[in-house]
Amino acid sequence: MALHFSKEEFQKRKINVLDSMKEQNLDALLMFRQESMYWLTGYDTFGYVFFQTLLLDQKGKIVLLTRAPDLRQAKNTSNIEDIRIWVDKDGSNPTDDLKTILNELSLKGKKIGIEYEAYGMTGRNALRLNKSLKNYCEIEDQSELITKHRVIKSKEEIVYIKKAADLADKALDEAWKYTKIGASESKILAEMQRVVLEGGGDYPANEYIIGSGHNALLCRYQSEKRILSNVDQLSIEWAGTYKHYHSAMFRTIPVGKADPKHIKMHEACVRALFNCEKKLTPGNTVGEVFDIHAKTFDDLGYKDSRMNACGYSLGSTFSPNWMDWPMLYTGNPYIIKPGNVFFMHMILMDSVNELAMNLGETYLVTENGNERLGKQKLDLVVN
């Protein structure tokens, strides 16, 4: 088994989840989030795109229900001992197999928590599951039960996150090296991903975002790949990834020369980031972090160019998204705690002048403040 954490770490996690289940009066928990399965058992797969669930009952019994291609995947990557297979065939309904497991564990009429907020829990799967469990047991949405444990990183996890941050720094070196007049966005992407993989890292949970010219104002990956013009701008958001743990960064690089507005926008991003750093401390809420971000930009005249969120938690996540809970937006009551890891992105999109400026860094919350995990300079680099 290629387990990434110690037996003691996994045992502690399991005990913490069982304690939370007891507080919620749950007799069992059905996990559909791959992040939960990975965190609790080490199980590493993208098989969650099909119906798959990991069951944990109040007695500590763990059962995985999955497809045949993931049998050996679970055996090789996790500490799960009881693995059940549902068979692919026309008209198959894996919730019937799940009902068999529930009966074995005497869970009829009991209270069961379900992770509905999961990419593998499609609308069809949810309808099938709810129909199967109707009048069989009491069900309750418990999508955040494990997530609220995952959001505080252990010492073993922080080792991986700092390795991911180092890989992200190396990727930025490649971006600065290859971003120049006449360069292809494809080449820049290839070199950034190369150093992450050569450094022992993973593919990220979502694509790197890259765009130049008019596409520099986009906050999502899209498939157009441009050749950089004599005067251009390139926006890149990426993450170093190690054992599925992410450390993200964001930059806009002017090419040829920087528009004076670029310089002013960058100065605003630096100021906003520093102000958010001061607020990202134990005891404050993540909503307060966003509010100082918004106030900084608004006071500098960038209200129409900023976003309505300025970051989110990072950790071990799977496709299609490396964003984790909670997000930094106004009014979010989550109280910041030591061990939290947040990516804070300062994004300005000036649609009138078609200019972009982005600055993003990942932070570990400490007992007395925070630590910026990336070690690269925050200066505006013009290539």
C-alpha positions in Angstrom: 0.0 0.0 0.0 1.3 3.4 -1.0 -0.1 5.3 2.0 0.9 9.0 2.2 0.3 9.3 6.0 1.2 7.4 9.1 -1.2 4.9 10.7 -1.5 7.2 13.7 -2.6 10.1 11.5 -5.3 8.0 9.8 -6.5 6.7 13.2 -6.7 10.2 14.6 -8.8 11.4 11.6 -11.2 8.4 12.0 -11.7 9.1 15.7 -12.4 12.8 15.0 -15.0 11.9 12.3 -16.6 9.4 14.6 -16.8 12.0 17.4 -18.5 14.4 14.9 -20.9 11.7 13.9 -21.8 11.1 17.5 -22.5 14.8 18.0 -24.8 14.8 15.0 -26.5 11.5 16.2 -25.5 9.8 13.0 -25.4 6.0 12.8 -23.5 6.1 9.6 -22.0 8.4 7.0 -22.0 7.9 3.2 -19.1 9.7 1.6 -19.3 10.6 -2.0 -16.5 13.2 -2.0 -13.2 11.8 -3.2 -11.5 14.3 -1.0 -13.1 12.7 2.1 -12.2 9.2 1.0 -8.6 10.2 0.3 -8.2 12.0 3.6 -9.8 9.3 5.7 -8.3 6.2 4.1 -5.7 7.2 1.5 -7.9 5.9 -1.4 -6.6 7.7 -4.5 -8.6 7.4 -7.8 -10.7 9.3 -10.3 -13.3 6.6 -10.3 -15.7 8.9 -8.4 -17.0 9.9 -11.8 -19.1 6.8 -11.5 -21.3 5.8 -8.6 -19.0 5.2 -5.6 -19.4 5.6 -1.9 -17.4 4.9 1.2 -19.5 4.0 4.3 -18.4 4.6 7.9 -20.7 3.4 10.7 -20.7 4.5 14.3 -18.8 1.3 15.3 -15.9 2.3 13.0 -16.7 -0.2 10.2 -15.6 1.0 6.8 -16.9 -0.4 3.5 -16.2 0.9 0.0 -18.7 0.3 -2.8 -17.1 0.9 -6.2 -16.6 -0.6 -9.7 -14.2 -3.4 -10.7 -11.5 -1.0 -12.2 -11.1 0.5 -8.7 -10.7 -2.8 -6.7 -7.0 -2.9 -7.1 -6.8 0.9 -7.0 -8.3 0.8 -3.5 -6.1 -2.1 -2.4 -2.9 -0.4 -3.6 -3.6 3.1 -2.3 -5.7 2.8 0.9 -6.2 1.0 4.2 -9.7 -0.1 3.2 -10.2 -3.8 3.9 -13.8 -4.3 2.9 -14.3 -3.5 -0.8 -17.5 -4.3 -2.6 -18.0 -4.2 -6.4 -21.2 -3.3 -8.2 -21.4 -4.8 -11.7 -21.7 -2.8 -14.9 -24.7 -4.0 -16.9 -27.7 -2.6 -18.6 -30.1 -1.2 -16.1 -27.8 -1.7 -13.1 -28.6 0.3 -10.0 -25.7 0.4 -7.5 -28.0 1.7 -4.8 -29.4 -1.8 -4.6 -25.9 -3.0 -3.7 -25.6 -0.3 -1.2 -28.9 -1.3 0.4 -27.5 -4.8 0.9 -24.5 -3.4 2.8 -26.8 -1.2 4.9 -28.8 -4.3 5.8 -25.7 -6.2 6.8 -24.8 -3.4 9.2 -28.3 -3.2 10.7 -28.8 0.4 9.5 -32.5 0.1 8.6 -34.4 2.7 10.4 -31.2 4.5 11.5 -30.0 8.0 10.8 -27.5 8.3 7.9 -25.6 11.3 6.8 -24.9 11.8 3.1 -22.3 13.9 1.3 -24.6 15.4 -1.4 -22.1 18.2 -2.2 -19.8 16.0 -4.3 -18.9 15.9 -8.0 -19.6 12.2 -8.1 -23.1 12.7 -6.7 -24.8 13.5 -10.0 -28.4 14.5 -10.0 -29.4 11.1 -11.3 -27.4 9.3 -8.6 -29.0 11.5 -5.9 -32.5 10.7 -7.2 -31.7 7.0 -7.3 -30.2 7.1 -3.8 -33.1 9.0 -2.3 -35.6 6.7 -3.9 -33.8 3.7 -2.6 -33.6 5.0 1.0 -37.1 6.4 1.1 -39.0 4.8 4.1 -35.9 2.8 4.8 -33.9 5.1 7.0 -33.6 8.8 8.0 -31.2 10.7 5.8 -29.5 14.0 6.3 -27.2 16.2 4.3 -23.8 16.1 6.0 -21.7 17.4 3.1 -19.4 19.4 5.3 -18.9 17.0 8.3 -15.5 15.8 7.1 -14.7 19.0 5.2 -14.7 20.9 8.5 -12.0 18.5 9.7 -10.0 18.7 6.5 -9.8 22.5 6.6 -7.3 22.4 9.5 -4.1 20.8 8.2 -1.9 18.5 10.3 1.9 18.7 10.5 2.1 15.8 8.0 -0.2 17.6 5.5 1.8 20.9 5.9 4.9 19.1 4.7 3.2 18.2 1.4 1.7 21.7 1.1 5.1 23.3 1.5 6.5 20.9 -1.2 3.7 22.0 -3.5 4.5 25.7 -2.8 8.1 25.0 -3.8 6.9 23.5 -7.1 4.7 26.5 -7.7 7.7 28.8 -7.2 9.7 26.7 -9.8 6.8 27.0 -12.2 6.8 30.8 -11.9 10.5 30.8 -12.8 9.6 29.0 -16.0 6.8 31.4 -16.7 9.1 34.4 -16.4 11.8 32.6 -18.5 9.5 31.8 -21.4 7.1 34.7 -21.5 8.4 37.0 -24.2 7.5 38.5 -27.5 6.6 35.8 -30.0 6.3 33.1 -27.4 3.5 30.5 -27.5 1.2 30.1 -24.6 1.4 26.4 -25.2 5.2 26.4 -24.6 4.8 28.4 -21.4 2.2 26.0 -20.1 4.3 23.0 -21.0 7.4 24.3 -19.2 5.5 25.2 -16.1 3.8 21.8 -15.8 7.1 20.1 -16.7 9.0 21.3 -13.6 6.1 20.3 -11.4 6.0 16.8 -12.7 9.8 16.5 -12.8 9.8 17.6 -9.1 7.6 14.7 -8.2 4.4 16.6 -8.2 1.0 15.8 -9.7 -1.5 17.1 -12.2 -3.5 19.9 -10.6 -7.2 19.4 -9.8 -8.1 21.9 -12.5 -6.3 23.3 -15.6 -3.9 26.2 -15.3 -5.5 29.4 -16.3 -3.6 31.2 -19.1 -4.6 34.0 -21.3 -3.0 36.8 -23.2 -4.3 39.9 -25.0 -8.1 40.0 -24.6 -8.0 36.6 -22.9 -5.9 38.0 -20.1 -9.2 39.2 -18.5 -10.5 35.7 -18.2 -10.6 33.8 -14.9 -11.1 30.3 -16.4 -9.1 28.1 -18.7 -10.1 28.2 -22.4 -8.5 26.3 -25.3 -7.3 29.2 -27.5 -3.5 29.5 -27.5 -2.1 32.8 -28.7 1.4 33.9 -29.8 2.4 36.8 -27.7 2.4 40.2 -29.5 5.1 42.9 -29.4 3.0 44.6 -26.7 0.9 42.2 -24.7 -0.2 41.0 -21.3 -0.3 37.4 -20.0 -2.3 36.3 -17.0 -1.5 32.9 -15.4 -3.0 31.1 -12.4 -1.4 27.8 -11.5 -0.7 25.5 -8.6 2.1 23.4 -7.5 0.6 20.0 -6.6 2.1 17.3 -4.4 0.2 14.2 -3.2 -2.9 16.1 -4.4 -2.1 19.0 -2.1 -2.2 22.4 -3.8 -0.4 25.7 -3.4 -1.7 28.2 -5.9 -0.3 31.5 -7.4 -1.5 34.1 -9.8 0.4 36.7 -11.9 -0.1 39.1 -14.8 3.0 39.7 -16.8 3.1 42.7 -19.2 5.0 41.9 -22.4 7.0 44.4 -24.4 6.1 47.3 -22.1 3.7 47.9 -19.2 0.8 50.3 -19.7 1.0 53.0 -17.0 -2.4 51.7 -15.9 -0.8 48.2 -15.4 1.6 49.7 -12.9 -1.1 51.5 -10.9 -3.3 48.3 -10.9 -0.3 46.3 -9.7 0.4 48.7 -6.9 -3.3 48.4 -5.9 -3.1 44.6 -5.9 0.0 44.6 -3.7 -1.6 46.9 -1.2 -4.8 44.8 -1.2 -2.8 41.6 -0.6 -0.8 43.1 2.2 -4.0 44.4 3.9 -5.6 40.9 3.5 -2.4 39.4 5.0 -2.9 41.5 8.1 -6.5 40.4 8.5 -5.8 36.6 7.8 -5.1 35.8 11.5 -6.7 33.4 14.0 -10.0 34.8 15.5 -11.0 36.9 12.5 -13.6 35.6 10.0 -12.9 35.0 6.4 -15.6 37.5 5.5 -13.5 40.2 7.2 -10.6 39.3 4.9 -12.8 39.9 1.9 -14.1 43.1 3.3 -10.6 44.7 3.6 -9.8 43.5 0.1 -13.0 45.2 -1.2 -12.4 48.4 0.7 -8.8 48.7 -0.5 -9.8 48.4 -4.1 -12.9 50.5 -3.8 -11.0 53.3 -2.1 -8.5 53.2 -5.0 -11.2 53.5 -7.6 -11.3 49.8 -8.7 -14.8 48.8 -7.5 -16.0 48.0 -11.0 -12.9 45.9 -11.7 -12.6 43.7 -8.6 -14.3 40.3 -7.9 -16.9 39.4 -5.3 -14.6 36.9 -3.7 -10.8 37.1 -3.0 -9.8 33.5 -2.3 -10.5 30.1 -0.8 -9.1 27.3 1.2 -6.6 24.9 -0.4 -5.8 21.3 0.4 -6.0 17.8 -1.2 -8.6 18.1 -3.9 -9.5 16.2 -7.0 -10.7 17.2 -10.5 -12.5 19.2 -11.6 -11.5 21.9 -9.1 -8.7 22.8 -6.6 -11.0 25.3 -4.8 -11.9 24.1 -1.3 -14.2 25.2 1.5 -14.6 27.9 2.7 -14.4 30.8 0.2 -13.4 34.4 1.1 -16.5 36.5 0.5 -18.4 39.1 2.5 -20.3 37.9 5.5 -18.8 34.4 5.6 -18.7 33.6 9.3 -16.0 30.9 9.3 -13.5 31.8 12.0 -9.8 31.6 10.9 -7.8 29.0 12.8 -4.1 27.9 12.9 -3.6 25.2 10.3 -5.9 26.8 7.7 -4.4 27.2 4.2 -5.8 30.0 2.0 -5.1 31.1 -1.5 -5.7 34.8 -1.7 -6.1 36.3 -5.2 -6.2 40.0 -5.9 -7.9 40.3 -9.3 -8.5 43.4 -11.4 -10.2 43.2 -14.8 -10.5 46.6 -16.5 -13.0 45.8 -19.4 -13.0 49.3 -20.7 -9.3 49.5 -21.3 -9.0 45.6 -21.8 -6.3 45.5 -19.1 -5.8 42.8 -16.5 -3.7 42.7 -13.3 -3.6 39.7 -11.0 -1.6 38.8 -7.9 -2.2 35.7 -5.9 -0.4 33.8 -3.1 -1.0 30.9 -0.7 -0.8 31.3 3.0 -0.6 29.0 6.0 -2.3 30.4 9.1 -0.1 30.2 12.2 -0.7 30.7 15.9 0.1 34.4 15.7 -0.5 35.3 12.1 0.3 33.6 8.8 3.2 32.5 6.5 3.3 33.1 2.8 4.3 29.8 1.4 5.5 31.1 -2.0 9.0 32.7 -1.8 9.0 34.6 -5.1 9.0 38.4 -5.3 5.8 40.3 -5.7 7.3 42.9 -8.0 5.7 43.6 -11.4 7.9 41.7 -13.9 7.8 43.1 -17.5 9.2 40.8 -20.2 
